[in-house]
Amino acid sequence: MAKFKKHLKKLQRKDNFSNRSNYVLNLDRNENITGYSKAQNKKLYKFLLKKKINYYPNLKEQYHVLSKSIKVKKENILFTEGVSGAIKNIMDSLELNRKSEIIYPNPSFALYEIYTKIYNVRGRVYSYNKNFKLDYNKIYDLINKNTVIVFLPLPNIPIEGEIKEEQINSLINKLDSKNIMVAIDEVYFPFGQSKSLNLIKKYKNLIIMRSFSKAYGLAGARIGYLVSSKNNIKVLNLCKGGYETNILSVSAAEFIIKNKMIVEEYVSNVKSGVKYVKNELNKLNLTFYGGINGNYILINFKSKKIATQIYKKLLINKISVRYGFKNIFKSSLLVTIGPKKEMKFFIRNLKKII
């Protein structure tokens, strides 16, 4: 008689049925909050109509377009179902047992912990100190003979974290000598100055994960990609499904790569929004973090009670932000930053509540 894995019964996951269309501003998931203009959508739909969805996908052209865009050879790239699919692909490719250990930050992207539980391995976390600094040095203390991979989101959430390029090099080099993989999560890379791609040629234990969900405005398409050495990609490719993804999602990515001015304009508008929000938060004497290499800012209200009240009143005003962090972040709200126009609406409502 077939049986499900017993450990899965303890895993709790939320469904994707929440209706967010009622909100004026969805500032809770770090998406592109404005989407494309009518003219841009029309151009995208016209582009997608040329694709033959009656045939199984041939992704040769999309690999060529992406390769040219990021200046990396095609054999070093693998399309995935967003970064969540990239993590799953990596986990599927690694030799794991119950003693295996995965290192990741906490708090961070929820799928790190979820996949750790799904694959029934041990998760070991490095966290923030009392000064709200992500303690990257703790990773060295967590490494042991059972460590399989270290996930390194750059930037992390809810606070970006500060790590210098030489620190990244030193960490990867240390882990390489111990045959431990490093997966750098660069989902926010268009907002910052990422230099990790240059390290692919240098380290055989490095995998970079990226997606089109944030600045590119394709969160609903669930499309991303992995970049690594040629040999690593060969193995990772063996663990994909029948195809990396569907033709519509990968073609949407192809479209936005070819129309990079859409992304560049949005990123520029977000940076203007960040500057405006930071200036207004300073006027309100509020403590905040972020808005440097990502499209989000964590606001600390000093009291969980106050943060809860503000969160609920923002919802009444049809603005959703991220709430419910634990420990030192329990008094904070994480806010996605968009263009200045949308941020003026948010700040106006925040001021009224305060």
Secondary structure, 3 states (H helix, E strand, C coil): CCCCCHHHHHCCCCCCCCCCCCCCEEECCCCCCCCCCHHHHHHHHHHHHCCCCCCCCCCHHHHHHHHHHHCCCHHHEEEECHHHHHHHHHHHHCCCCCCCEEEEECCCCHHHHHHHHHCCCEEEEECECCCCCECCCHHHHHCCCCEEEEEEECCCCCCCCCCCHHHHHHHHHHHHHCCCEEEEECCCHHHCCCCHHHHCCCCCCEEEEEECCCCCCCHHHCCEEEEECHHHHHHHHHCCCCCCCCHHHHHHHHHHHHCHHHHHHHHHHHHHHHHHHHHHHHHCCCEEEECCCCCEEEEECCCHHHHHHHHHHHHHCCEEEECCCCHHHCCEEEEECCCHHHHHHHHHHHHHHC
